[in-house]
Amino acid sequence: MMSKNEIVYGIRRLNVIERLNIITDIWDEIKESQELEIVSEDDKRLLLSRLANYRANPESATEWAELRQEVHDRYAEKS
């Protein structure tokens, strides 16, 4: 098994698009994980505050797919 440092070193050697794909994969796994069922009161307050901000100003939000495509387009041109 690789150490955390070896994994991080390997990831840093990837291009931006490959790193974004890894982030997306990890995030998807985290979302589906049962490990995060317990949310602290501070986290709940933060999430509720962000939700209230979104509801007050929904046009300020960006869909993840749109943001990901924007980042992909920006960095794919340079690769």
BELBEL-V370635 format. One record per pair of residues at least 4 apart in sequence whose ideal C-beta (glycine too) atoms are under 7 Angstrom apart, sorted by the first residue. I is the first residue (numbers start at 1). J is the second residue. If there is no record, write none. Layout:
# BELBEL-V370635
I|J + I|J
This chain:
# BELBEL-V370635
2|6 + 2|7 + 4|8 + 5|9 + 6|10 + 7|11 + 8|12 + 9|13 + 11|19 + 11|22 + 14|18 + 14|19 + 15|79 + 16|20 + 16|75 + 17|21 + 17|72 + 17|75 + 17|76 + 18|22 + 19|23 + 20|24 + 20|68 + 20|71 + 21|25 + 22|26 + 23|27 + 24|28 + 25|29 + 26|30 + 27|31 + 28|32 + 29|33 + 30|36 + 39|43 + 39|44 + 40|44 + 41|45 + 42|46 + 43|47 + 44|48 + 45|49 + 46|50 + 47|51 + 48|52 + 49|53 + 50|54 + 51|55 + 52|56 + 53|57 + 54|58 + 54|61 + 62|66 + 62|67 + 63|67 + 64|68 + 65|69 + 66|70 + 67|71 + 68|72 + 69|73 + 70|74 + 71|75 + 72|76 + 73|77 + 75|79
